[in-house]
Amino acid sequence: MIAVLLAMGDTRARAVLGQRIEAAPDLAVVGQVGHCADVGRWVRAFPADVALVDLSRSSLDGVAATRRVLAASPRTAVIVLASPRDMDRAVQALAVGAHAYLPVASAPETVLAAVRSAARAPGRTATPRAGGNDAAAPAVVLTGRQRDVLQLAAADWSDEQIGIRLGISARTVAVHLRRAADRIGVRHRADAVHWLRAGCGEVG
């Protein structure tokens, strides 16, 4: 069973997502918090395999919440939910140890798939579903630059915008995206973006 902590400032969204998680036979909600100060205390009392942290609400400092989760439970995989305008904070959260980023408007099925992927990543110890096949596929390792470019592409930035942000040419951005797709084993940019949003892979 995969234990999930919801750190989301939007009470309604938290409740809806919590219901979807509880309806899944291999997932369970161990806590729901709406304020950053509560996160560390809760995850120490009720260890989670995965924490979903919303960056889009002012009532919850998602970057600080990510730090508190990982300080209290380094084995917990943090997935941050962010809108395009929150991409800077998403990058900060990833820099302090978040496992993956998803758009805050992602469909529940996408979020649940990312939770399962994060829980089964190397070094995680989620309890396997009884009778299920929980063998994880080998992790795909991206370079730091490939992941930076892919994260910005996932936020719907153009190659030119990514190039300006990272100080490289648009052509170099395209090369990094193509090489990232090759490592992932997909053909198209959109497929590589979907792979990232599902919370897969590592940085080498």
C-alpha positions in Angstrom: 0.0 0.0 0.0 1.3 3.4 -1.0 0.8 6.1 1.7 0.1 9.6 0.4 0.2 12.9 2.2 -1.7 15.8 0.7 -0.2 19.3 1.4 -2.7 21.5 -0.5 -4.1 24.9 0.5 -7.3 24.5 -1.6 -9.6 22.6 0.7 -12.0 21.5 -2.0 -9.3 20.3 -4.4 -7.6 18.5 -1.5 -10.8 16.7 -0.6 -11.6 15.7 -4.2 -8.1 14.3 -4.9 -8.2 12.6 -1.5 -11.4 10.8 -2.5 -9.8 9.6 -5.8 -6.7 8.3 -4.0 -8.8 6.5 -1.3 -10.8 4.8 -4.1 -7.7 3.2 -5.5 -7.0 -0.2 -4.0 -3.2 0.3 -3.8 -3.2 3.9 -2.4 -4.2 5.4 1.0 -4.3 9.0 2.3 -2.4 9.2 5.6 -2.8 13.0 6.1 -4.2 16.2 4.6 -2.7 19.5 5.6 -3.3 23.1 4.4 -0.5 25.0 6.1 3.3 24.7 5.8 3.9 24.6 9.6 1.8 21.3 9.9 3.7 19.4 7.2 6.8 18.3 9.1 4.9 17.3 12.2 2.4 15.3 10.3 4.9 13.3 8.2 6.9 12.4 11.3 3.8 11.1 13.0 2.4 9.3 9.9 5.2 8.5 7.4 4.2 8.9 3.8 5.7 7.2 0.7 4.7 10.2 -1.4 3.7 13.8 -0.6 1.7 15.9 -3.0 2.6 19.6 -2.4 0.6 22.4 -4.1 2.7 25.4 -5.1 -0.2 27.4 -6.5 -1.8 28.5 -3.2 -0.5 31.4 -1.1 -1.6 29.7 2.1 1.0 27.0 1.6 4.7 27.8 0.9 5.3 24.8 -1.3 9.1 25.1 -1.4 9.3 25.4 2.4 6.8 22.5 2.7 9.1 20.4 0.4 12.1 21.1 2.7 10.1 20.2 5.8 8.8 16.9 4.4 12.3 15.8 3.3 13.9 16.9 6.6 11.3 14.9 8.5 11.3 11.9 6.2 14.0 11.7 3.5 12.5 8.6 2.0 9.3 10.4 1.1 9.0 11.3 -2.6 7.7 14.9 -3.0 5.6 15.7 -6.1 4.9 19.4 -6.6 1.8 20.7 -8.3 2.3 24.1 -10.0 0.7 26.4 -12.5 2.8 27.8 -15.4 3.3 31.1 -13.4 4.7 29.1 -10.5 7.5 27.5 -12.6 10.2 29.4 -10.8 9.1 27.9 -7.5 8.7 24.5 -9.1 12.3 24.6 -10.1 13.3 25.7 -6.6 11.3 22.8 -5.1 13.1 20.4 -7.5 16.4 21.9 -6.5 15.8 21.2 -2.8 14.9 17.6 -3.4 11.4 17.3 -4.9 11.0 14.1 -7.0 8.8 15.5 -9.8 6.6 18.4 -11.0 3.1 18.2 -12.4 0.8 20.9 -13.6 -1.8 21.8 -10.9 -4.6 21.2 -13.5 -3.5 17.6 -14.2 -6.2 15.0 -14.4 -6.5 12.8 -11.3 -5.5 9.8 -13.3 -2.2 11.5 -14.2 -1.6 12.4 -10.6 -2.2 8.9 -9.4 0.1 7.5 -12.1 2.8 9.9 -10.9 2.3 8.8 -7.3 2.7 5.1 -8.2 5.8 5.9 -10.2 7.4 8.0 -7.5 6.7 5.3 -4.8 8.4 2.6 -6.9 11.5 4.7 -7.9 14.8 3.3 -6.7 15.4 3.9 -3.0 11.7 4.0 -2.2 10.1 1.4 0.1 6.4 1.5 -0.5 4.6 -1.7 0.6 3.7 -3.6 -2.6 0.1 -4.3 -3.4 -0.9 -7.8 -2.4 -0.9 -10.1 -5.4 0.4 -7.4 -7.7 3.5 -7.1 -9.9 5.5 -4.3 -8.4 8.8 -4.8 -10.2 10.0 -1.4 -11.2 11.4 -0.7 -14.6 15.1 0.4 -14.7 15.3 4.2 -14.0 16.1 6.5 -16.9 18.9 8.9 -16.0 18.9 12.4 -17.6 21.7 14.9 -17.3 20.9 18.0 -15.2 20.7 20.1 -18.4 18.3 17.7 -20.1 16.0 17.7 -17.1 16.1 21.5 -16.9 15.1 21.8 -20.5 12.4 19.2 -20.2 11.0 20.8 -17.1 10.6 24.1 -18.9 9.2 22.4 -22.0 6.6 20.8 -19.6 5.6 24.3 -18.6 4.8 25.0 -22.2 7.9 27.2 -22.8 9.1 27.5 -26.4 12.6 26.6 -27.4 13.5 30.3 -27.7 12.1 31.1 -24.2 14.0 28.1 -22.7 17.2 29.2 -24.4 16.9 32.7 -23.1 16.2 31.4 -19.6 19.2 29.0 -19.6 21.6 31.1 -21.7 21.8 28.7 -24.6 20.6 28.8 -28.2 17.2 27.5 -29.3 19.0 25.0 -31.5 20.9 23.6 -28.4 17.6 23.4 -26.5 16.2 21.2 -29.4 19.3 19.0 -29.2 18.9 18.5 -25.4 15.2 17.7 -25.9 16.0 15.2 -28.6 18.7 13.5 -26.5 16.4 13.4 -23.5 13.7 11.7 -25.6 16.3 9.2 -26.9 17.3 8.3 -23.3 13.6 8.0 -22.3 12.9 5.8 -25.3 10.2 8.0 -27.0 10.1 9.7 -30.3 8.3 13.0 -29.7 8.8 16.0 -27.4 5.2 15.6 -26.1 5.9 12.0 -25.0 9.0 13.1 -23.2 7.0 15.8 -21.4 4.3 13.3 -20.4 7.1 11.0 -19.1 8.4 13.8 -16.9 5.0 14.7 -15.6 4.5 11.1 -14.5 7.4 11.5 -12.1 9.8 9.1 -13.8 13.6 9.1 -14.0 16.7 10.4 -12.2 19.3 13.1 -12.8 22.8 11.8 -13.4 
